[in-house]
């Protein structure tokens, strides 16, 4: 489940089936907003203009099949805005976050699986989908990513370590 918030916006999330949800901050209950028309979503981020972004992860690792999408907050409909290209690395985005200071999009990408699993941090050009490697993050299963609105520090959620800060 990917999630995104904004001070005046609702908490939102996506599921692997491609659906967008509104989530109650009081109860945690999810209400379906609608289907995106794309499957295999595992991340969600809100930019400074209030636009939701997510990424698809193709099932067969075919080059050029991973997409950066925007999602309509009213009905969940997805629009492909770019094809993700991380060079020699297959895009498998697990979490995304926009940095408020400059609107840059960052994503944690999973590695090749098995013993070679390696999370890496990429900066993504939202107009082209090109990813630039920032750093290897290790084998910690980072599944959540967000910037502090106060300090600008980038935080991640690791299944094995819990909350981590990322330089």
C-alpha positions in Angstrom: 0.0 0.0 0.0 1.4 3.3 -1.0 0.1 6.4 0.8 0.2 10.2 0.3 -1.0 13.2 2.3 -1.1 17.0 2.0 -2.1 19.4 4.8 -5.5 20.1 3.3 -5.9 16.8 1.5 -7.3 13.4 2.5 -5.0 10.4 3.3 -4.9 8.3 0.1 -3.5 4.9 -0.8 -3.2 2.4 -3.6 -3.2 -1.3 -3.8 -1.4 -3.8 -6.0 -4.6 -4.4 -8.0 -4.5 -0.7 -9.1 -7.2 0.8 -7.0 -7.1 4.2 -5.3 -8.5 4.6 -1.8 -9.3 7.4 0.6 -8.3 6.4 4.2 -9.8 7.7 7.4 -7.2 9.3 9.6 -9.4 8.5 12.6 -10.3 4.9 12.0 -7.9 3.7 9.3 -10.8 2.5 7.2 -10.3 2.6 3.5 -13.0 3.7 1.0 -12.5 2.8 -2.6 -12.3 5.9 -4.9 -11.9 4.0 -8.1 -9.7 1.8 -10.4 -6.7 3.4 -12.0 -6.9 1.1 -15.1 -3.3 0.0 -14.3 -2.2 -2.9 -12.1 0.8 -3.6 -9.9 0.9 -0.3 -8.0 3.1 -0.2 -4.9 3.7 3.5 -4.3 2.0 6.9 -4.1 3.3 10.5 -3.8 1.7 13.9 -3.8 3.5 16.8 -5.5 3.4 20.5 -4.4 0.5 21.1 -6.9 -1.7 18.4 -5.3 -1.2 15.8 -8.1 -1.0 12.2 -7.1 1.8 10.1 -8.8 2.3 6.3 -8.7 4.3 3.8 -10.7 3.4 0.5 -12.3 5.6 -2.6 -12.0 5.3 -4.9 -15.0 4.8 -8.6 -14.3 7.3 -9.9 -16.9 10.1 -7.3 -16.6 9.7 -6.3 -20.2 11.8 -3.2 -21.0 9.6 -0.1 -21.4 6.6 -1.6 -19.7 6.9 0.3 -16.4 5.1 3.6 -16.3 4.9 6.7 -14.1 1.2 7.7 -13.7 -0.9 10.4 -12.3 -4.1 9.5 -10.5 -7.4 11.5 -10.5 -8.3 12.0 -6.8 -12.1 12.0 -7.7 -12.4 8.8 -9.5 -9.0 7.0 -9.3 -8.4 7.0 -13.1 -4.7 6.8 -14.1 -2.9 8.6 -16.8 0.5 7.4 -18.0 2.8 10.4 -18.1 6.2 8.7 -18.8 7.9 5.4 -19.2 10.3 4.7 -16.4 13.9 4.2 -17.4 16.5 3.4 -14.7 19.3 2.5 -17.1 20.4 -1.1 -16.6 18.2 -1.5 -13.5 14.6 -2.8 -14.0 12.2 -0.3 -12.5 10.4 -1.9 -9.5 9.3 1.2 -7.4 8.4 0.4 -3.8 7.9 3.9 -2.5 8.0 7.5 -3.7 8.1 11.0 -2.2 8.3 14.6 -3.5 10.8 17.0 -1.9 8.8 20.1 -1.1 11.7 22.5 -1.5 12.2 21.9 -5.2 9.4 19.4 -6.2 11.9 16.7 -7.0 10.6 13.1 -7.0 12.6 10.4 -5.3 11.8 6.7 -5.3 13.1 3.5 -3.7 13.6 0.8 -6.3 13.9 -2.9 -5.4 16.7 -4.9 -6.9 17.0 -8.2 -8.7 15.4 -10.4 -6.0 16.9 -13.3 -4.0 20.3 -12.9 -2.6 21.0 -9.9 -4.9 18.1 -7.9 -3.5 19.2 -4.3 -3.1 17.1 -1.2 -2.5 18.4 1.9 -4.3 17.3 5.5 -4.2 16.6 7.2 -7.5 15.6 10.7 -8.5 13.0 10.6 -11.2 12.4 13.2 -13.9 8.6 13.3 -14.0 8.5 14.6 -17.6 10.7 11.8 -19.1 10.6 9.0 -16.5 14.4 8.9 -16.4 15.8 7.8 -13.1 19.2 8.9 -11.7 20.8 6.7 -9.1 21.4 8.6 -5.9 22.5 5.8 -3.6 22.3 2.1 -2.8 20.4 1.6 0.4 21.2 -2.0 1.3 19.0 -5.0 1.9 16.5 -3.5 4.2 13.2 -3.7 2.3 12.3 0.0 2.3 8.6 0.2 1.6 7.7 3.7 2.7 9.3 7.1 1.9 8.5 10.7 2.8 10.2 14.0 3.5 9.7 15.8 6.8 7.7 19.0 6.1 9.6 20.8 8.8 13.2 19.7 8.4 13.3 18.3 4.9 14.9 15.1 6.1 14.0 12.0 4.0 12.7 9.1 6.0 12.0 5.5 4.9 10.2 2.6 6.5 12.1 -0.6 6.6 10.5 -4.0 7.3 13.5 -5.0 9.3 14.8 -1.7 10.8 11.6 0.4 11.2 12.0 4.1 10.7 15.3 5.2 9.0 16.6 8.5 7.8 18.2 8.6 4.4 20.9 11.1 3.5 
